[in-house]
C-alpha cells in the first residue's frame, strides 16, 4: 500500500464527508453544488442498515457531475466520490481505500470517526472533514484529530440539517473551522 507521496504517485487531496439521518438530502445538495474539477477525492460515510444493499451511489451519481461509485479496495482518483458499502468501515492508506468488516462487538459503530482519524493520519496539515446531518456524535472525535493535524473542519449549519445532533456535537468541540449550509460547503471547497 502507498504510504507516502513519490514523484510518480503524489498524495491525492481528500475530503471526508460523514452523515447519518437526513444525510441523503445534505450530501445531494453538497454534491450538486460541487464544481467537477476541484481535484479532490470525496470519501463519503453514511450510516445505513448493514443488512440491506445500498443504492446511494446510483442515487447520488444522478445529482452531480463527478463520478460516484460504491467504494472497494482501490486507488482513489481526483474528482470522484466513493461511498462506503453497508456493514463496513472505510479508511484511507496513502492513496488507497481500505475496507474492513464492521466489528460485531457490543461497542458503538463509529465509521465516520474511523474515516476521519485515517485522514488525519494520512493527510496531516491538509485533510478536510465535513460533518452533515445526523443523530448522535459520530465524527466528533475525528474532527478533533483532523484539527490537531491542522486540517480543515466543517460542519453543516444545524438549522439546515434534518437532524442536528452530529453537526452540533462537532461544533461543541470548538474544533470546527466553518459552519455552513451544504451548498456553501461546496463553495468553500472550491477555495481550498
SEVO-67014 format. One line per 4 residues: number of its first residue (from 0); their letters; for each residue z, x, y of C-alpha. Coordinates in nm, 4 decimals. Layout:
NUM> A> Z,X,Y ~ ... .
END
This chain:
0> XXXX> 0.0000,0.0000,0.0000 ~ -0.0680,0.1120,0.3541 ~ 0.2454,0.2061,0.5423 ~ 0.1144,0.3956,0.8446 .
4> XXXX> -0.1957,0.3929,1.0524 ~ -0.4595,0.6506,0.9786 ~ -0.7794,0.7411,1.1557 ~ -0.9587,0.5116,0.9096 .
8> XXXX> -0.7040,0.2290,0.8996 ~ -0.5242,0.1566,1.2281 ~ -0.2456,-0.0960,1.2062 ~ -0.3765,-0.4419,1.2937 .
12> XXXX> -0.1689,-0.6214,1.5588 ~ 0.0047,-0.9291,1.4204 ~ 0.1725,-1.2435,1.5457 ~ 0.4177,-1.4068,1.3072 .
16> XXXX> 0.4450,-1.7827,1.3511 ~ 0.7230,-1.9889,1.1964 ~ 0.7516,-2.3675,1.1831 ~ 0.9104,-2.6448,0.9823 .
20> XXXX> 0.9415,-3.0180,1.0520 ~ 0.6894,-3.1189,1.3192 ~ 0.5197,-2.7846,1.2799 ~ 0.1693,-2.9095,1.1978 .
24> XXXX> 0.1279,-3.0537,1.5463 ~ 0.2664,-2.7405,1.7156 ~ 0.0631,-2.4968,1.5049 ~ -0.2509,-2.7060,1.5608 .
28> XXXX> -0.2000,-2.7106,1.9376 ~ -0.1460,-2.3337,1.9447 ~ -0.4493,-2.2528,1.7275 ~ -0.6760,-2.4954,1.9164 .
32> XXXX> -0.5992,-2.3105,2.2411 ~ -0.6441,-1.9590,2.0991 ~ -0.9423,-1.7520,2.2075 ~ -1.1344,-1.6365,1.8997 .
36> XXXX> -1.1352,-1.2664,1.9866 ~ -0.7813,-1.1507,2.0667 ~ -0.7804,-0.9035,1.7773 ~ -0.4532,-1.0345,1.6312 .
40> XXXX> -0.3888,-1.1426,1.2739 ~ -0.1765,-1.4608,1.2671 ~ 0.0759,-1.4831,0.9820 ~ 0.1951,-1.8424,0.9535 .
44> XXXX> 0.5020,-1.9553,0.7624 ~ 0.5567,-2.3294,0.7495 ~ 0.8303,-2.4845,0.5368 ~ 0.6676,-2.7027,0.2725 .
48> XXXX> 0.7539,-2.8723,-0.0523 ~ 0.7455,-2.5990,-0.3185 ~ 0.6258,-2.8470,-0.5849 ~ 0.3048,-2.9554,-0.4119 .
52> XXXX> -0.0243,-2.7879,-0.3364 ~ -0.0735,-2.7190,0.0333 ~ -0.3801,-2.8236,0.2310 ~ -0.2518,-2.6708,0.5541 .
56> XXXX> -0.5221,-2.4010,0.5697 ~ -0.8017,-2.6591,0.5360 ~ -0.6431,-2.8849,0.7989 ~ -0.5936,-2.6039,1.0493 .
60> XXXX> -0.9355,-2.4450,0.9923 ~ -1.0938,-2.7595,1.1397 ~ -0.8924,-2.7174,1.4608 ~ -0.9661,-2.3588,1.5600 .
64> XXXX> -1.2471,-2.1099,1.5993 ~ -1.0668,-1.8401,1.3988 ~ -1.0800,-1.8155,1.0209 ~ -0.7815,-1.9819,0.8478 .
68> XXXX> -0.7035,-1.9120,0.4812 ~ -0.4166,-1.9529,0.2409 ~ -0.2610,-1.6108,0.2045 ~ -0.2848,-1.3998,-0.1088 .
72> XXXX> -0.2004,-1.0334,-0.1598 ~ -0.4710,-0.8941,0.0680 ~ -0.5533,-0.6707,0.3614 ~ -0.5303,-0.8660,0.6857 .
76> XXXX> -0.8149,-0.8873,0.9365 ~ -0.8085,-0.9428,1.3130 ~ -0.8784,-1.2961,1.4358 ~ -0.7784,-1.4521,1.1036 .
80> XXXX> -0.4825,-1.6786,1.0278 ~ -0.3012,-1.6523,0.6951 ~ -0.0950,-1.9499,0.5743 ~ 0.1950,-1.8978,0.3335 .
84> XXXX> 0.1378,-2.0667,-0.0037 ~ 0.4055,-2.3061,-0.1335 ~ 0.7032,-2.1629,-0.3223 ~ 0.6549,-1.8049,-0.1971 .
88> XXXX> 0.7851,-1.5513,0.0513 ~ 0.5220,-1.3713,0.2605 ~ 0.5904,-1.0306,0.4149 ~ 0.3868,-0.7525,0.5708 .
92> XXXX> 0.3484,-0.3967,0.4456 ~ 0.1156,-0.1843,0.6560 ~ -0.1980,-0.3979,0.6816 ~ -0.1295,-0.5834,0.3579 .
96> XXXX> 0.0277,-0.9194,0.2889 ~ 0.2863,-0.9148,0.0133 ~ 0.3651,-1.2427,-0.1632 ~ 0.6677,-1.2834,-0.3835 .
100> XXXX> 0.8154,-1.5792,-0.5663 ~ 1.0793,-1.7813,-0.3887 ~ 1.4250,-1.6950,-0.5171 ~ 1.5757,-1.9833,-0.7130 .
104> XXXX> 1.9358,-1.8768,-0.6498 ~ 2.1694,-2.1020,-0.4565 ~ 2.1220,-1.9185,-0.1257 ~ 1.9257,-2.0528,0.1684 .
108> XXXX> 1.5490,-2.0097,0.1578 ~ 1.4577,-1.8427,0.4893 ~ 1.0896,-1.7433,0.4623 ~ 1.0386,-1.7203,0.8405 .
112> XXXX> 1.3202,-1.4664,0.8716 ~ 1.1681,-1.2690,0.5827 ~ 0.8301,-1.2512,0.7564 ~ 0.9751,-1.1679,1.0993 .
116> XXXX> 1.2004,-0.8973,0.9517 ~ 0.8990,-0.7342,0.7867 ~ 0.7050,-0.7455,1.1157 ~ 0.9983,-0.5798,1.2939 .
120> XXXX> 0.9951,-0.3062,1.0290 ~ 0.6165,-0.2616,1.0119 ~ 0.5281,-0.3111,1.3807 ~ 0.8215,-0.1723,1.5804 .
124> XXXX> 0.7584,-0.1974,1.9524 ~ 0.4538,-0.4255,1.9214 ~ 0.5464,-0.7013,1.6793 ~ 0.5154,-1.0587,1.8021 .
128> XXXX> 0.7018,-1.3568,1.6622 ~ 0.6860,-1.7227,1.7556 ~ 0.9308,-1.9975,1.6559 ~ 0.7886,-2.3501,1.6671 .
132> XXXX> 0.9184,-2.6992,1.5863 ~ 1.1650,-2.7353,1.3005 ~ 1.5187,-2.8150,1.1982 ~ 1.7798,-2.5572,1.1090 .
136> XXXX> 1.7808,-2.1916,1.2100 ~ 1.5126,-2.0131,1.0042 ~ 1.3560,-1.7471,1.2264 ~ 1.6713,-1.6838,1.4285 .
140> XXXX> 1.7727,-1.3612,1.2513 ~ 1.4133,-1.2411,1.2503 ~ 1.3898,-1.2999,1.6267 ~ 1.6881,-1.0698,1.6714 .
144> XXXX> 1.5252,-0.7962,1.4621 ~ 1.1958,-0.8217,1.6499 ~ 1.3828,-0.7986,1.9813 ~ 1.5833,-0.4956,1.8583 .
148> XXXX> 1.2499,-0.3323,1.7713 ~ 1.1335,-0.4140,2.1289 ~ 0.8682,-0.6594,2.0140 ~ 0.7714,-0.9843,2.1865 .
152> XXXX> 0.9638,-1.3015,2.1056 ~ 0.8507,-1.6536,2.1921 ~ 1.0000,-1.9957,2.1219 ~ 0.8471,-2.3370,2.1658 .
156> XXXX> 0.9771,-2.5229,2.4699 ~ 1.2301,-2.7545,2.2981 ~ 1.1287,-3.0763,2.4737 ~ 0.7717,-3.0273,2.3473 .
160> XXXX> 0.8875,-2.9878,1.9854 ~ 0.9069,-3.2827,1.7473 ~ 1.2250,-3.1182,1.6120 ~ 1.4010,-2.8768,1.8468 .
164> XXXX> 1.6541,-2.7190,1.6066 ~ 1.4675,-2.3984,1.5271 ~ 1.3482,-2.3278,1.8832 ~ 1.6973,-2.3969,2.0247 .
168> XXXX> 1.8608,-2.1752,1.7630 ~ 1.6223,-1.8916,1.8535 ~ 1.6726,-1.9403,2.2288 ~ 2.0528,-1.9411,2.1895 .
172> XXXX> 2.0387,-1.5819,2.0591 ~ 1.9423,-1.4618,2.4065 ~ 1.6622,-1.2642,2.2403 ~ 1.3666,-1.4872,2.3323 .
176> XXXX> 1.1328,-1.3444,2.5961 ~ 0.9351,-1.6596,2.6686 ~ 0.9895,-2.0340,2.6161 ~ 0.6539,-2.2126,2.6268 .
180> XXXX> 0.4572,-2.5118,2.5013 ~ 0.2207,-2.4270,2.2144 ~ -0.0968,-2.4212,2.4280 ~ 0.0861,-2.1960,2.6771 .
184> XXXX> 0.1804,-1.9619,2.3909 ~ -0.1908,-1.9178,2.3195 ~ -0.2471,-1.8220,2.6847 ~ 0.0434,-1.5779,2.6678 .
188> XXXX> -0.1002,-1.4109,2.3577 ~ -0.4245,-1.3570,2.5474 ~ -0.2304,-1.1445,2.7989 ~ -0.0681,-0.9178,2.5379 .
END
